[in-house]
Amino acid sequence: MTDTAHERRALADRLTRTGVLTSPRWRAAVKAVPRELFLNPGVFLPSEGGQWRPVTVVGTDPAEWVKIAYRDESLTTQLDGYLTADQASGPVTGSPTSSSTTPVTVVSMLEELEVEDGHQVLEIGTGTGYSSALMCFRLGEDNVTTVEVDPDVAARADAALETAGFSTWTVTGDGLLGHPRRAPYDRVIATCAVRRIPYAWIRQTKPGGIVLTTVGGSWHYGTGLAKVTVAEDRTAEGKIIGRSSFMQARSQAEVPIGGDLSARTAYANSEREAKVSPLLLEEWMPAFLAQLAAPGAHFTRATSLEGNRLLHLFDPDRESFASFAENEGTWTVRQGGPAALWDAIEQALTAWQDADHPDITAVRLRVTQETHTYWIDGHPALRWQHHLI
């Protein structure tokens, strides 16, 4: 096995120079844990035509493999919920369903977790196990519980953790339920995106404890990193501390809108000129606001037979849609179904523009057993309450 002490030290140095790595204890963890151990049996690298090129440990020059392992980028380790690099003989198509997140993101989240010696941590989304290993090194293997929904991914992570010398609590199950058997926890960290913070995580966290997770909708962008502190009354409050992008929790992953889109949008209740361009939804903060204003909406792009650009919003649960057509720079919106999706989103976007475009870090949130409330201080129109019951 190639000694990667030099690469680990170089990674720690890069993260320190960028200001991501500030704690000596986390620096020691980065220098100690070999990332390459957590990439077996291989990775998929982006290739031409939207394909993925499999690269395996076996059959790859050791020096090249180490170079890949210490890239400052996320490395895809599974496609479509089952395919690993050793099962592919050449470039393939597919959607990433498991990966080793870029070290910048991993370490920045661990620094934000504000752990202290003796803390019990629950990790949702074991993935490759690399972040679990860093926490094991920092806190001790007995203080880390990690949950992974995919049995095969969990098995590979568990094997890698054992190889790295950590016999931690690796659980296969639905991370949205937490892991009550080992509760309560001082910290909860999720390496997947969720539509809202599951109350089970709040319930399983000690008062004063922190929950850190990516929240938003299921658009794969327009999501934010939420950091909330649990109170004595089992509510939690905090803010969005920055942009964040993770794969959606498996049970909440977006199902692509398929079929005949013209049939889905055939019966409209109204048609008018849009006050703001729906192209705003391709930007991060407007997309985040849209998913607060219409939590069940999916944003879909299409092209007409004549080659014209078409944009759609669909909410399958509420059987509602908004369909946009462009004509010489003006957008017309047709809406159908019980919910006027674009009215709600347009109101949010207009209020955001009137408020001088506050950043995602201005968003605060409060979680109770009954509701999730998001708001931006000083702007009553920028407030959303999602009822769970």
N, C-alpha and C positions, 0 to 999 in steps of 0.2 A: 504494500500500500504506500502511495506517495505521501511523504510528509508535507503537510500544507501549513506548517507554522508560519512560514513567511507570508503566505497569502492571507492568513487570518489576521496577522499583525497589520498587513497593508490595508485590509478591509477596515479594521478598527481605526487606523490612522485617517482613512478617507472620511469615515463617518464623524470622526472628531473634528476634522478640518471644516466640514460643512455645518457643524454645530448641532448635529443630530445626536451624537453620542457625547454625553456630558458626565455621566456617573462613572467613577473608577470601577465600581462593582460590575456594571454592565459591560464596560470595556474589557474587563477580565473574562467575562463570559464569551464575548465575541472572539477574543483571542484563543479561547480554550475549545470551543465547539466547532468541529469540522462540518461545514455546510454540505460537503460532497457526500457524506454518509447518508444524508437525508434525501438524496436524489435517485436512489436505486429504484427500479432497474435502469432508468434513463429519463430523458426529457424530450419534449417536442419543441423544435425551434421554428419560428415563422419562415415560410418558404414562398416561392412565387405562386401567384394565382390564388392566394388565400389558403394555401395548403400548409401542412405541418410536416417538418422533416424529423424523423425519429433519430435520436442520438443515444446510444446505450453505453453503459460503463464497459461492458464486454465488447471488444471490437473497436474501441476508441483509444487513440494514443493517450496515455496517462497525462501527459502535459497538456494536451488539448482539453481533456476532460476537466482538469483542475481549472483551466482558464474559463471554461463554461460555468463551472460551479461558482466561481467568484465574480461573475458579472454583476454589475449593479442594475439588475433587472429581475422581474418575475420570470420564473421558469415553469412552463406548463408540464405537469407530470401525468395528467389523465385527460382523455377526451371522451365526451358523450357518456360519462358515467361508468365506463368500463375499460376503455382501450389504453394500454400503457405502451411505452416505446418499444419494449422487447417483443410485442405482439405485432408490430408493423414492419413490413419488409421494405417499405419505401414511403414517399410522401403521401399523406392522407388528408382528407378533409374532416372537419368535426368541430365541436364547440368545447372549449376548455371547461372541465368540471373539477379539477384539483390542480394546485400549483404550489410552488415555493415562492412566497411573496418576496419582492425586492427587499434586501436587508435594510435599506433606508426606512421603509415603511414599518418593518418589524421592530427595529430598534427604537424608532421614534415613538411608537405606541407603547413599548415597554417602559420607556422613560416617562411617558405621560401617566403611566399606571401608578406611579409614586409608591412603589412597594417598600416595605421595611422588613427587616429580619423577623422571621417567625410568621409572616403573613401566609394565609392559606389562599391560593388562587385557583379559580375555575376558568379554564380556557374552553371556548366554544369553537370548534373547527380545528382539529389537530392537524389536518393536512399532512405535510411531510414529517412533522414532528420537530422541525428546526427551532421554532419559537418555544416549544415545550422544553426542549433541551436547554435553551438559554435560561429559561426560568428555573429549571431544575438546578443548574449550576449556581444561579444567584441565590435561590431560596432553600434548596434541598429537595430531593425527589419526593419526599413524603408530603411536601407542602403544595404540590401541583397536581391538580385533577384536570384531565383534558378529555373532551368528548368529541367523537367523530361519527357522523351518520353513516358513512360508507364502510362496510366491513372490510373490504379489501384495502382501502386506504388506511384504515385504522391498524390493520395487521402489519402493513409495511412500515408505518410510523413506529409501532411498538417494537418491531425488530430493529429498526434504526436506533431507537432510544436505548435498547439493550446493548447494542454494539457500541454506542457511545458511553455506556456505563451508567445509564439511568433507568432504574426499575420504578417508574412512576405509575400513577393511577391512570391508565389509558382505558377509556370506556367507549364502547360502541353503542350509539343510541341517538335519539333526537335531541340535539343540543338546545333547541328552543324550550325544552322542559328543564334545562339545567341538569344537576345531579344531586337531588336532595339527600342522598345517603351520606355524602361527605360535607353537607352544609352545617353551619353557615360559613361563608367565605368573606375574606377581607377585600378581595378584589375579584371582579369578573371581567374578562377580556374576550372579545369575539373577533375571529379572523374570517368572518363572513358578513354579508350585509343582511339586515333585517328591515322589514317594512316599519316596524315599531319595536321598541324594547319589550321583550316578553316580561310580563309581571312576575313570572316564576324566577327570573334572575334577581329582581328586586327583593322578592320574598326570601331568597336564599343568601342575601348579602347582609352582613352585620350593619347596624346603624353606624354611620360614619364611613362605611365602605364605599368604594368607587366601582361603577360599571362603565366600561369603555367599549363602544361598538359603533359600527357604521350603520346609519339609518337613512331612510328615504323611501323610494318606491322600488320598482324592479326594472328601471331603464338602463342599468349598468353604468350610469353616470348621473350627475345631479344628486349625489348623495353626500352626507356629511358625517364627520366623526363626532359622535355625541359622548360627552363625559358628564355623568351625573353622580351626585352623592346621595346616599340613602339616609333618610331621617329616621328618628325614633318611631314615628307613626307609620313606617313602611311606605312612605311616598319617596320620590326621588326628584331632585332638581339639579339643573346644570345648564350647559350650553353646547352649541356646536363649535368645536375648536378648530375646525378646518375641513377642507375637502378630503374625501376618502373614497376609494373605489375598491370593492371586494366582490367576489362572486356571491350571488344571492344564496341564502340558506336553501338547501335542496327543496324543502317542502314549500318554499315561497317563490321558487324560480319562475320567471315569466314564461308562459306558454305563448309562442308566436301566434299572432293573428293570421289565420290562413283563410282559404276559401275565396269565394267571389266577393271582393270588397264592394263592388257596385251594388250587389244584392244587400249587403249589410247596411249600405247607406241610401237605399232606395226611397225610404219614406221619411222625409224631414218634416219637423214641426215648424221650422222657421228658416229664413235665409236673410243674411244681411252682410254689410261690409264689416270686416274685422277692424277694431280700433287700434290694435297692435298687431305686428306681424307674427304669425305662428313660427317663423324661423327663429324667434327668440328661444323657443324650446330646445334648440340645438346647443344653447349655451348653459353652462353649469348652474349658476344661481337661478335663472328663470326656470330651469328644469326642476330644481329642488322645490321652488315655490309652487310649481304646477302640481307636483306630487303631494304637497300639503293641501292644496286647494281641492284636488280631485284624486284622492288616494288610490282609487281603483282603475285610473285611466292608463291606457297603453298608447304610446306615441308610435305611429306607423308611417313610413315613407313608401310611396309607390310612384309609378309612372303610367300615364294614360296611353292608350293605343296610338295617340297622335304624338307621343313623346313629351307631353306636358308634365310638370312636376305636381304631384298630389300629396297632401299631408292629411293624416287622419288621427283622431283620438277615439279610442274605443274603451268602453267600460262594460265588459261582458256580463258582470254580475247585475248591473243595473240596466242592461239592454239599451244602452245609450251610446251615441256617437256624435262627433263633430267632424265635418269634412271640409277641407279647405281647397280652393282653386285660385290660382294667380292669374291676373289679367293686367298686363302693363304696370306691374309694381303694386297693384292693389289686390288684396286678398278678400275673397268672399267666403263666408262660413255658413254651412248648412248644419243644423243641429236636429237630432231626433232622439226619441225615447224620453223617459220620465225625468232624467237629469240633464240640465243644460250645462254640459261639461265646460264649454268654452266661456260661458258667462262667468263661471266661478274662477277659472284660471285667468281670464282677461282682467277681472277685477283685482286679483292678486298682483298681476304684472303691472297694472296701471298704478296701484298703490305703491309698489316698489319703486317705480320710476319717479313718482311724486316725492318719495322719501329720499331721492338722490342716490338710488342704487346701493343700498347697504350691502356689505359683504355677508357671506354665509356665517361668518363668525359672530355676527350680531344677533343670530337666532338663539333664543333661550327655549328650554323645554322643561315641563314638569310631568311626571308620571305618577298616576294613582292606579288603584285597582280598577277604576271605572273609566278613566279618560287619559288621553295623551294631549297635552296642550303645548302648542308652539307659539312664540310671539317675538316681536322685535320691539324693544322698549321705546316708548314715545310715539308709536304709530298704531293706533287702535285698529286700523284697517288691516294691519299685518298681524293677525291673530287667528289661529285655527285650533279647534278642539275636536278631537276624534273620540267618539264614545265607543266603548267596548261592549257595554251592556245597555 
